[in-house]
Amino acid sequence: MKYILTIATHACHCEGQSPEAISEKVPQSLLWQTMLAVCVSFFAMMLFLPSVGFTESKEIISEGTYNMGDGETPTVAESRALLQAKRTALEEAGTYVESYSKVKDLKLTEDEIKVLASGLMEVTILDKKRTIVGDGFNFWVKIKAKVNPDKIEEMAKRVKEKSVIDDYKKIQEAYDKSQKDIEELKKQLAQAKGEKEKKQVEAKITDEERLFEANQWFEKGLKQGYKNPYSYKEQIDAFTQAILLYPSYAEAYIHRGWTYYLYNHLNKAFLDKAFADFNQAILIALRVNSPQLAA
């Protein structure tokens, strides 16, 4: 009431007088009009406050660790620590994207929020180090993950496609499987009897690491498509790297084939490359499911 009287005081030129005197001189209709105007202004301000919190980028600091065992390479061990840090940051990024989507009424599902947050995160490595732990090394990575709200609404339209959600789930499942498989292989290596058995397990570890790196390149290609569906060259390069690391990566052939087709299906050279990739993906599937048919 004090602030309303102050506004009304200026309107009636009653400065310097007591509140009681002002109340007598100021018409009741003006007091009510002033009160209404103040209330409307207050609620209008409150209405727009939620969007203010999303005008700046969200920055998240997180860490990841990984214990490297025999047969593993430092490069991949560090990448596994980095993946853990990214997954930790993704939880907070998902909460931020979910809050934004509610304010903007984007109507995103839980899976769509995860895909969107993953695609939006721009990661910078702040620090990393290796320490000796027992017979191996522990890798530690500290990152800063940045989420830019300016791109959320644009990318939200793309992640609503079912194929995008399916691709995201597959790559996350592949990472989970890779982690389980490498831990099992490390146990087998520790229990290996004789040099021959040890070499066989080490070869499997090498193969598993190549698949892990291929998954990273495949994910990079997918994210390029989320961010910019017309970044054909970048997507093709990423899928090609995945194939070079793991030649039996059927999903990478399929995605590269589609990207060739979308890039320029009117160009016979690109069309031929697309169908060559599709055929290779079919051969790989036959080889996995029916070896006798693929022979």
C-alpha positions as CSV (number, residue, x, y, z in Angstrom):
1,M,0.0,0.0,0.0
2,K,2.9,2.3,0.8
3,Y,4.2,2.1,-2.8
4,I,0.7,2.6,-4.3
5,L,0.2,5.7,-2.2
6,T,3.6,7.0,-3.4
7,I,2.5,6.6,-7.0
8,A,-0.9,8.3,-6.3
9,T,0.9,11.1,-4.4
10,H,2.8,12.1,-7.5
11,A,-0.3,11.9,-9.6
12,C,-2.1,14.4,-7.2
13,H,0.9,16.6,-6.4
14,C,0.6,15.7,-2.6
15,E,4.3,15.3,-2.0
16,G,5.5,15.9,1.6
17,Q,2.1,15.2,3.2
18,S,1.3,12.3,5.6
19,P,-0.2,9.1,4.3
20,E,-3.5,9.9,6.2
21,A,-3.7,13.3,4.5
22,I,-2.9,11.8,1.1
23,S,-5.6,9.1,1.5
24,E,-8.1,11.9,2.2
25,K,-7.1,13.9,-0.9
26,V,-6.6,11.1,-3.4
27,P,-9.8,9.8,-4.9
28,Q,-10.6,6.2,-4.1
29,S,-11.1,5.4,-7.8
30,L,-7.5,6.6,-8.5
31,L,-6.1,4.4,-5.6
32,W,-7.9,1.4,-7.0
33,Q,-6.7,2.1,-10.6
34,T,-3.2,2.6,-9.3
35,M,-3.4,-0.7,-7.3
36,L,-4.7,-2.5,-10.4
37,A,-1.9,-1.1,-12.6
38,V,0.7,-2.2,-10.1
39,C,-0.7,-5.7,-9.8
40,V,-0.9,-6.1,-13.6
41,S,2.7,-4.9,-14.0
42,F,3.9,-7.3,-11.2
43,F,2.2,-10.4,-12.7
44,A,3.4,-9.5,-16.2
45,M,6.9,-9.3,-14.9
46,M,6.6,-12.6,-13.1
47,L,5.2,-14.2,-16.3
48,F,8.3,-13.4,-18.2
49,L,10.8,-14.2,-15.5
50,P,11.2,-18.0,-16.3
51,S,12.6,-17.2,-19.7
52,V,15.3,-15.0,-18.3
53,G,17.1,-17.9,-16.8
54,F,17.6,-19.4,-20.3
55,T,19.1,-16.5,-22.1
56,E,22.6,-17.6,-21.2
57,S,24.4,-20.9,-21.9
58,K,24.4,-23.5,-19.3
59,E,27.9,-24.7,-18.2
60,I,28.5,-28.0,-16.4
61,I,31.7,-29.2,-14.9
62,S,32.1,-33.0,-14.5
63,E,34.8,-35.7,-14.1
64,G,35.4,-39.2,-15.3
65,T,37.9,-42.0,-14.5
66,Y,39.0,-45.3,-15.9
67,N,41.4,-47.9,-14.8
68,M,43.5,-49.2,-17.8
69,G,44.5,-52.8,-17.7
70,D,47.0,-55.0,-19.6
71,G,46.4,-55.1,-23.3
72,E,44.6,-51.7,-23.4
73,T,45.9,-48.6,-25.1
74,P,46.2,-45.2,-23.3
75,T,44.3,-43.4,-26.0
76,V,41.2,-45.6,-25.7
77,A,41.5,-45.7,-21.8
78,E,41.4,-41.9,-21.8
79,S,38.4,-41.9,-24.2
80,R,36.6,-44.2,-21.8
81,A,37.2,-41.8,-18.9
82,L,36.0,-38.9,-21.1
83,L,32.8,-40.9,-21.9
84,Q,32.1,-41.3,-18.2
85,A,32.5,-37.5,-17.7
86,K,30.2,-36.8,-20.6
87,R,27.5,-39.1,-19.3
88,T,27.7,-37.5,-15.9
89,A,27.3,-34.0,-17.5
90,L,24.5,-35.3,-19.6
91,E,22.3,-35.8,-16.5
92,E,22.5,-32.2,-15.6
93,A,22.2,-31.0,-19.2
94,G,19.0,-33.1,-19.5
95,T,17.5,-31.4,-16.4
96,Y,18.3,-28.0,-18.0
97,V,16.7,-29.0,-21.4
98,E,13.7,-30.4,-19.6
99,S,13.1,-27.2,-17.7
100,Y,13.5,-25.2,-20.9
101,S,11.1,-27.4,-22.8
102,K,8.4,-26.9,-20.2
103,V,8.8,-23.2,-20.2
104,K,8.6,-23.2,-24.0
105,D,5.9,-25.9,-24.1
106,L,7.9,-28.1,-26.5
107,K,6.3,-31.3,-25.3
108,L,9.4,-33.5,-25.4
109,T,9.5,-37.1,-24.2
110,E,12.2,-38.4,-21.8
111,D,14.1,-40.0,-24.7
112,E,13.8,-36.9,-26.8
113,I,15.3,-34.8,-24.0
114,K,18.2,-37.2,-23.6
115,V,19.0,-37.1,-27.4
116,L,18.6,-33.3,-27.5
117,A,20.8,-32.7,-24.5
118,S,23.5,-35.1,-25.9
119,G,23.5,-33.3,-29.3
120,L,23.6,-29.8,-27.7
121,M,26.5,-30.4,-25.4
122,E,29.8,-28.8,-26.5
123,V,32.6,-30.4,-24.5
124,T,36.0,-28.9,-23.6
125,I,38.6,-30.8,-21.6
126,L,39.7,-28.7,-18.7
127,D,42.3,-31.1,-17.2
128,K,43.5,-34.7,-17.3
129,K,46.1,-36.8,-15.7
130,R,47.3,-40.4,-15.3
131,T,48.3,-42.0,-12.0
132,I,49.8,-45.5,-11.3
133,V,47.3,-47.8,-9.5
134,G,48.7,-51.2,-8.8
135,D,49.9,-52.8,-12.0
136,G,48.0,-50.4,-14.2
137,F,47.1,-46.7,-14.8
138,N,44.1,-44.6,-13.7
139,F,43.0,-42.0,-16.2
140,W,41.1,-38.9,-14.8
141,V,39.5,-36.3,-17.0
142,K,37.7,-33.0,-16.0
143,I,35.5,-31.4,-18.6
144,K,33.2,-28.4,-19.1
145,A,30.0,-29.1,-21.0
146,K,28.2,-26.1,-22.5
147,V,24.6,-26.1,-23.6
148,N,23.4,-23.2,-25.8
149,P,19.7,-22.5,-25.4
150,D,19.5,-20.7,-28.8
151,K,19.7,-24.1,-30.6
152,I,17.2,-26.1,-28.4
153,E,14.0,-25.3,-30.3
154,E,15.5,-25.8,-33.7
155,M,17.0,-29.2,-32.8
156,A,13.9,-30.3,-30.9
157,K,12.1,-30.6,-34.2
158,R,14.7,-33.0,-35.5
159,V,14.9,-35.3,-32.5
160,K,11.2,-36.1,-32.7
161,E,11.8,-38.6,-35.5
162,K,11.7,-42.2,-34.2
163,S,14.8,-43.2,-36.1
164,V,16.8,-40.6,-34.2
165,I,15.7,-42.0,-30.9
166,D,16.4,-45.5,-32.0
167,D,19.9,-44.6,-33.2
168,Y,20.7,-42.8,-29.9
169,K,19.5,-45.9,-27.8
170,K,21.6,-48.2,-30.0
171,I,24.8,-46.3,-29.5
172,Q,24.3,-46.0,-25.7
173,E,23.6,-49.7,-25.6
174,A,26.8,-50.3,-27.6
175,Y,28.8,-48.3,-25.1
176,D,27.3,-50.2,-22.2
177,K,28.1,-53.5,-23.9
178,S,31.6,-52.4,-24.6
179,Q,32.2,-51.6,-21.0
180,K,31.0,-55.0,-19.8
181,D,32.9,-56.8,-22.5
182,I,36.2,-55.1,-21.8
183,E,35.9,-55.8,-18.1
184,E,35.3,-59.5,-18.8
185,L,38.3,-59.6,-21.2
186,K,40.5,-58.1,-18.5
187,K,39.5,-60.8,-16.1
188,Q,40.2,-63.4,-18.8
189,L,43.6,-61.9,-19.5
190,A,44.5,-62.1,-15.8
191,Q,43.5,-65.7,-15.6
192,A,45.1,-66.7,-19.0
193,K,47.4,-69.7,-18.8
194,G,50.3,-69.7,-21.2
195,E,51.5,-67.1,-23.8
196,K,49.2,-68.4,-26.5
197,E,46.0,-68.0,-24.5
198,K,47.2,-64.5,-23.4
199,K,47.8,-63.4,-27.0
200,Q,44.3,-64.6,-28.0
201,V,42.7,-62.5,-25.2
202,E,44.9,-59.5,-26.1
203,A,43.7,-59.7,-29.7
204,K,40.1,-59.6,-28.5
205,I,40.9,-56.6,-26.4
206,T,42.4,-54.8,-29.4
207,D,39.3,-55.7,-31.4
208,E,37.0,-54.4,-28.7
209,E,39.0,-51.1,-28.6
210,R,38.6,-50.7,-32.3
211,L,34.9,-51.2,-32.0
212,F,34.7,-48.6,-29.2
213,E,36.5,-46.0,-31.3
214,A,34.3,-46.9,-34.3
215,N,31.2,-46.3,-32.0
216,Q,32.6,-42.8,-31.1
217,W,33.0,-41.9,-34.8
218,F,29.5,-43.2,-35.6
219,E,28.0,-41.1,-32.7
220,K,29.9,-38.1,-34.1
221,G,28.3,-38.6,-37.5
222,L,24.8,-38.9,-35.9
223,K,25.3,-35.7,-33.9
224,Q,26.4,-33.8,-37.0
225,G,23.1,-34.7,-38.5
226,Y,21.2,-33.5,-35.4
227,K,22.9,-30.2,-35.4
228,N,22.9,-29.6,-39.1
229,P,21.0,-32.1,-41.4
230,Y,22.9,-30.6,-44.4
231,S,26.4,-31.3,-43.1
232,Y,26.7,-34.2,-45.5
233,K,30.4,-34.1,-45.9
234,E,31.1,-34.1,-42.2
235,Q,28.6,-37.0,-41.6
236,I,30.2,-39.0,-44.4
237,D,33.7,-38.5,-43.0
238,A,32.6,-39.6,-39.6
239,F,30.9,-42.7,-40.8
240,T,33.9,-43.5,-43.0
241,Q,36.2,-43.4,-40.1
242,A,33.9,-45.8,-38.2
243,I,34.0,-48.2,-41.1
244,L,37.8,-48.0,-41.4
245,L,38.2,-48.9,-37.7
246,Y,35.6,-51.6,-37.8
247,P,34.9,-52.9,-41.4
248,S,31.9,-55.0,-40.3
249,Y,30.0,-52.0,-38.9
250,A,26.7,-52.5,-40.8
251,E,25.0,-49.4,-39.2
252,A,27.8,-47.2,-40.3
253,Y,27.4,-48.4,-43.9
254,I,23.6,-47.8,-43.8
255,H,24.0,-44.3,-42.5
256,R,26.7,-43.4,-44.9
257,G,24.7,-44.8,-47.8
258,W,21.7,-42.6,-46.8
259,T,23.9,-39.6,-46.5
260,Y,25.4,-40.2,-50.0
261,Y,21.8,-40.5,-51.3
262,L,20.6,-37.3,-49.6
263,Y,23.8,-35.4,-50.6
264,N,23.2,-35.8,-54.3
265,H,21.0,-38.7,-55.4
266,L,20.8,-37.1,-58.9
267,N,24.5,-37.6,-59.3
268,K,25.2,-41.1,-60.5
269,A,28.5,-41.4,-58.7
270,F,26.8,-40.6,-55.3
271,L,23.9,-42.9,-56.1
272,D,26.4,-45.8,-56.9
273,K,28.2,-45.2,-53.6
274,A,24.9,-45.2,-51.7
275,F,23.8,-48.5,-53.2
276,A,27.3,-50.0,-52.7
277,D,27.0,-49.2,-49.0
278,F,23.5,-50.6,-48.7
279,N,24.7,-53.8,-50.4
280,Q,27.6,-54.1,-48.0
281,A,25.4,-53.7,-45.0
282,I,23.2,-56.5,-46.3
283,L,26.2,-58.8,-46.8
284,I,27.4,-58.1,-43.3
285,A,24.0,-58.9,-41.9
286,L,23.9,-62.2,-43.9
287,R,27.4,-63.0,-42.7
288,V,26.4,-62.5,-39.0
289,N,23.1,-64.3,-39.2
290,S,23.7,-66.9,-41.8
291,P,27.4,-67.4,-42.5
292,Q,26.7,-70.1,-45.1
293,L,24.6,-67.7,-47.2
294,A,27.2,-65.0,-47.2
295,A,30.1,-67.3,-48.1
